[in-house]
C-alpha cells in the first residue's frame, strides 16, 4: 500500500482509502463537483471528483472504504488528488489498521503502567472509584482504543490512554516536587480528567463530536460521569467528591479555554499545568513529524501554538 505521507506531485495512484468526508459543491461556472477527504493511518488528502456521475465513478458515502484511481497534483502548496475512478470496496479487501492513525507506543504496556499508578492510590474511596472504572473489561477496551481529540493532539487510536498516562506521570512528578499537593487526589483527577472524551467523541473511523459532545463537552460529561459513580460508593466523603469534581471541571485552567471553573485548589492548578504540558508537547511533536531532521527552516505560523516554528538545530 502507498500511504498518503509518501505521495508526490505528478503520481498516478491506484489505492484504497477511507473516505473521511464527501460534500457536493459548485464551480464558478455552475458545474457540480465533489469535495472528498481521503484518509489512511499517515494522514488525510484533499481530493476532487470533477466529473460527477461519469463512467467509473460509482456511488459511495463518507466513512466508506473506496478504491480510487487518481492523479496527484498541487494546489496552493498542498497536495490534492483528482479522482478519475472510484468504487466502494467490500470487507476483506482492506485492513482497517492501515487507515486509522495509531499510537506508536504499546497500548498494553501503557495500560499496565496506568494500572500501576491506580494501585498506588492509598485513599480507599478514590481507589475504589478508580477500580470501578478501570477494572471493567468493556471500559478498558474502549479506553485503549479511543482518541484524545478530533485534531490538535493525540487524535489517534490509543491517544486517550497515551495522553492520560502522560498527564498522570507529570502529576506524579509534581507531587514529589511539591509536598503541599495531595498525591492521591491529584493522580485520581489526572486519570479521570479526560474520561468525558469517551462520550464526547465517536469511535474511529468517525472520531467526530457526538451530540452530547457538542452540547456539553468532555469536561462537563466527565464530571457528571465521575459524580454518578461516586454515588454508588457508600460513605464517599462529600468534600472529597467535590474536590475531585472541581479538579476535573478546572483542568483547562482558564474560563476562555473551556473550563467551567478556574482552579481553586492547588491540585486543580497542578493538573491544569500537567495537562497543558502534555498537550502542547504532543502538538509540537506532531507538527515536526513531516519536517526532515536536518531542515531548520521556519515552517510558518501555527494557530494552535500561536507562533512561527522550526526544528532545533541539533
C-alpha positions in Angstrom: 0.0 0.0 0.0 1.2 3.5 -0.8 0.5 5.7 2.1 -0.7 9.4 1.9 2.5 10.6 3.6 4.6 9.2 0.7 2.6 10.7 -2.2 4.3 13.2 -4.5 3.0 15.6 -7.2 2.7 14.0 -10.6 2.0 10.5 -9.4 -1.0 8.4 -10.6 -2.2 6.2 -7.8 -4.4 3.1 -7.6 -5.2 2.6 -3.9 -7.9 2.0 -1.3 -8.6 4.8 1.2 -11.1 5.6 3.8 -13.5 8.4 2.7 -13.4 10.7 5.7 -15.9 13.1 4.2 -17.7 13.8 0.9 -19.6 17.1 0.0 -21.0 18.4 -3.2 -20.0 21.8 -4.4 -20.2 24.0 -7.5 -17.6 25.5 -9.7 -17.7 29.2 -10.6 -19.4 28.2 -13.9 -22.1 26.3 -12.0 -20.8 22.8 -12.7 -21.2 20.3 -9.7 -18.2 18.5 -8.3 -17.4 16.5 -5.1 -15.0 17.5 -2.3 -13.6 14.3 -0.8 -11.2 13.9 2.1 -9.3 10.6 1.9 -7.6 9.1 4.9 -5.1 6.4 5.9 -3.1 6.0 9.1 -0.5 8.5 8.0 -2.8 11.4 7.4 -5.5 12.9 5.1 -5.6 14.0 1.5 -7.9 16.6 -0.2 -9.4 15.1 -3.3 -11.9 16.2 -6.0 -14.2 14.4 -8.4 -14.6 16.9 -11.2 -16.7 14.7 -13.4 -19.5 13.6 -11.1 -21.6 10.8 -12.5 -19.1 9.9 -15.2 -18.2 6.3 -16.2 -16.0 4.8 -13.5 -17.3 6.9 -10.6 -19.6 4.7 -8.6 -21.7 5.6 -5.6 -20.1 5.9 -2.2 -20.6 7.9 1.0 -18.5 9.3 3.9 -17.0 6.5 6.1 -16.9 4.1 3.2 -13.6 2.5 2.1 -13.1 3.2 -1.6 -10.7 2.1 -4.3 -9.6 5.0 -6.4 -7.6 5.8 -9.4 -6.4 9.4 -9.4 -3.7 11.9 -10.2 -1.7 13.7 -7.5 -1.5 17.5 -8.2 -0.5 20.5 -6.1 -2.8 23.4 -5.2 -1.7 26.4 -3.2 1.2 24.4 -1.9 -0.8 21.4 -0.7 -1.1 18.0 -2.4 -4.5 17.2 -3.9 -5.9 14.2 -5.8 -8.0 14.4 -8.9 -10.1 11.2 -8.7 -10.7 9.5 -12.1 -12.3 6.3 -11.0 -13.9 5.3 -7.6 -15.8 2.3 -6.2 -16.9 1.2 -2.8 -14.9 -1.9 -1.6 -16.1 -4.8 0.5 -14.8 -6.1 3.8 -11.8 -8.3 3.2 -10.4 -6.0 0.6 -8.7 -3.8 3.1 -7.1 -3.9 6.6 -8.7 -1.3 8.9 -5.3 -0.9 10.7 -3.9 0.7 7.6 -6.5 3.5 7.8 -6.6 4.6 11.4 -3.9 6.7 13.0 -2.4 4.7 15.9 -0.2 5.5 18.8 3.4 4.5 18.2 3.5 3.2 21.8 2.4 -0.2 23.1 -1.2 0.1 24.3 -0.9 -2.9 26.6 2.3 -1.6 28.2 0.7 1.8 28.7 -2.4 0.4 30.3 -0.4 -1.7 32.7 1.6 1.3 33.7 -1.6 3.3 34.3 -2.9 0.5 36.4 0.3 0.7 38.4 -0.5 4.3 39.3 -4.0 3.4 40.2 -2.7 0.7 42.5 -0.5 3.3 44.3 -3.5 5.4 45.3 -3.9 4.8 49.1 -7.2 6.6 49.8 -9.8 3.8 50.0 -12.6 5.8 48.4 -10.5 7.2 45.5 -9.0 3.7 45.0 -12.4 2.1 44.9 -13.7 4.7 42.4 -10.7 4.2 40.1 -11.0 0.4 40.1 -14.8 0.6 39.5 -13.9 2.1 36.0 -10.5 0.6 35.0 -11.1 -3.0 36.2 -14.2 -3.2 33.9 -13.2 -5.0 30.7 -15.6 -3.2 28.4 -14.4 0.1 29.7 -10.8 -1.0 29.3 -11.4 -1.9 25.7 -13.0 1.5 24.9 -10.3 3.4 26.8 -7.5 1.7 25.0 -9.0 2.3 21.5 -10.2 5.9 21.9 -8.5 9.1 20.8 -8.0 12.2 23.0 -9.1 14.7 20.3 -10.6 15.1 16.9 -7.5 17.0 16.0 -4.7 19.1 17.6 -3.1 16.5 19.8 -3.3 12.7 20.5 -6.0 12.3 17.8 -5.3 8.7 17.2 -6.1 5.2 18.4 -4.7 4.9 21.9 -4.4 8.7 22.1 -6.6 9.0 25.2 -4.6 6.4 27.1 -1.3 7.9 26.0 -2.3 11.4 27.0 -3.9 10.3 30.3 -0.7 8.4 31.2 1.5 11.4 30.3 -0.6 13.8 32.4 -0.5 11.2 35.3 3.3 11.0 35.1 3.6 14.8 35.2 1.3 14.9 38.2 3.3 12.2 40.0 6.4 14.2 39.4 4.7 17.4 40.7 3.6 15.5 43.9 7.2 14.5 44.6 8.4 18.1 44.0 5.7 19.9 45.9 4.7 18.2 49.2 1.7 20.6 49.5 -0.1 18.5 46.9 -2.4 15.7 47.9 -1.0 12.9 45.7 -4.0 10.6 45.8 -6.4 13.4 44.8 -4.1 14.7 42.1 -3.4 11.4 40.5 -7.1 10.4 40.6 -8.0 13.7 39.0 -5.3 13.2 36.3 -6.6 9.7 35.5 -10.2 10.9 35.2 -9.6 14.3 33.7 -10.4 13.4 30.1 -12.7 10.5 30.7 -15.5 12.5 29.1 -13.8 12.1 25.8 -15.2 8.6 25.6 -18.7 10.2 25.2 -17.7 13.5 23.6 -16.1 11.8 20.6 -17.4 8.9 18.5 -15.1 6.0 17.9 -12.8 5.6 14.9 -13.1 5.8 11.9 -15.5 8.7 12.6 -13.7 10.3 15.5 -16.1 13.2 15.4 -18.2 15.1 18.0 -21.3 13.4 19.3 -24.5 15.2 20.1 -23.5 15.2 23.8 -20.0 16.3 22.9 -21.4 19.3 21.0 -23.9 20.2 23.7 -21.9 19.5 26.9 -18.3 18.9 26.1 -15.9 16.4 27.7 -15.3 18.4 30.9 -18.9 18.5 31.9 -19.5 14.9 30.8 -16.5 13.7 32.8 -17.5 15.5 36.0 -21.1 14.1 35.8 -19.9 10.6 35.0 -17.5 10.5 37.9 -20.1 12.1 40.2 -22.7 9.4 39.3 -20.1 6.7 40.0 -19.3 8.3 43.4 -23.0 7.9 44.4 -22.7 4.1 44.3 -19.8 4.1 46.8 -21.1 4.0 50.4 -19.6 6.6 52.7 -17.7 8.5 50.0 -16.9 11.9 51.6 -18.9 14.7 50.1 -16.0 17.2 50.4 -13.6 14.8 48.7 -16.1 14.2 45.9 -16.5 17.9 45.3 -12.7 18.4 45.3 -12.3 15.7 42.7 -15.0 17.0 40.5 -13.6 20.6 40.9 -10.2 19.3 39.6 -11.9 17.8 36.5 -14.0 21.0 35.9 -11.0 23.3 36.2 -8.4 21.2 34.3 -8.2 23.6 31.3 -7.1 26.3 33.7 -8.9 29.3 32.3 -12.6 30.1 31.5 -11.7 31.1 28.0 -10.1 27.7 27.4 -13.3 25.9 28.2 -13.1 25.3 32.0 -16.4 26.0 33.8 -14.3 26.9 36.9 -10.8 28.3 37.4 -8.5 26.3 39.7 -9.3 27.0 43.3 -7.4 24.1 44.8 -3.6 23.6 44.4 -4.2 20.1 42.9 -6.5 21.6 40.3 -3.8 24.1 39.4 -1.2 21.4 39.2 -3.4 19.3 37.0 -4.1 22.2 34.6 -0.3 22.6 34.2 0.3 18.9 33.7 -2.4 18.7 31.1 -1.2 21.7 29.2 2.4 20.5 29.2 1.5 17.1 27.7 -0.9 18.5 25.2 1.5 21.2 24.0 4.5 18.9 23.7 2.5 16.4 21.7 1.1 19.2 19.5 4.7 20.3 18.8 5.8 16.8 18.2 3.1 16.2 15.6 4.0 19.5 13.9 7.6 18.2 13.4 6.7 14.7 12.2 6.8 15.8 8.5 9.7 18.2 8.8 13.0 16.5 7.8 15.5 16.2 10.7 18.1 18.5 9.0 15.5 21.1 8.0 15.8 24.1 10.3 13.8 26.5 8.0 10.9 28.3 9.7 7.7 26.4 9.0 5.2 29.3 9.3 2.6 30.4 11.8 0.7 27.7 13.6 -2.7 28.7 15.1 -2.6 26.1 17.9 0.9 27.1 19.1 0.2 30.8 18.2 3.8 31.2 16.8 6.0 30.5 13.9 8.1 27.4 14.5 11.1 25.3 13.3 13.2 22.4 14.3 16.0 22.8 16.7 19.4 22.9 15.0 21.0 20.0 16.9 
